[in-house]
Amino acid sequence: MNDHDHQADEAPGFLSSQALRSLSNRDFARLGADHVAYLRPVVMNGAVAFSIHAADGTPIGAAPSASLAAAAIRQHDMEPASVH
């Protein structure tokens, strides 16, 4: 490891790939908890819809389409992420 790599690993807010591998699911979810929400397809009342979840998995809404779910997420100053 050169000095540049060493400095990057110590920078505030930076996690090395080894540190990321050691995070629990809960820790990993907390990394973007205030900035990311994810959407995933679900079946509601016999129709495909998209559920919206906080980064930690907490359900926070639903929409009839992926584009509407993403728009709702962006309206709340968050970035949408898709889960397949």
N, C-alpha and C positions, 0 to 999 in steps of 0.2 A: 504494500500500500504506500503510495507517495504522500507527500504533505498535503496536496490538494484534496485527495480522497479522505484523508484523516480529518481535515477541517470540515469537509462536507458532512461527515458522520456526526460531528459534534455541533453542527448548526442547530439553533433552536427550531423546533417544529419538524426537523428532518428525521425520518426513520430509515435505517438501513434495511436492506432486503432481509437480513437475518432477524432484525427486530420485528419486522412485519410478520415473518413466519412464526414468531413466538407469541403473537397476540391471540387472545381468545376471540371467539365470535363476537362477544359483547364489546370487548375493547376495540375491535376492528370497526364495529358499527358506530361507536362513539366518535371515531375520527371525523366523520362528516355529518354527525347527527343534526347540526343546526343548518346545514347547507345543502343536503341531498335528501331527496325522497325518491322511492322507487315505485314503479308500477308493474303490475303483472296481470296477465289475462286470467279471468275467472268466469265461471258461469253463474249468472244471477237470474233467477226466474226463467230459466231455460234459454237465456240469451247470453252471448259473450259480452263481457264488460271488462273494465280494468280497475283493479283495486289499487289504492294509493297507500303507501306505508312510509312511516318515518324510517330513517336509517337503522334504527334499532329494532324494526319489525312491527312497531305499533301501527295498527290500521288507523288511517286518518281520513279516508274518503274513498269514493268510487266515481267512475265516469263511464258513459256508454262507449267511448272510443279512446284509443291511445292518445290521439291528438288533443282531445279535451282534457284528459288526465294530465298530460304534460303542460298544457296551458294553465290548469289550476295550480299545479306545482310552481310554475314560474310566477304566477300572480302572488305567491307567498314568498317571493324572493329566494327560492330554492332551485336547484338544478335537478331535472328528472333523470333517472337511470332506469333502464328496462331490465327486468329479471325474466329469464325464459325458463 
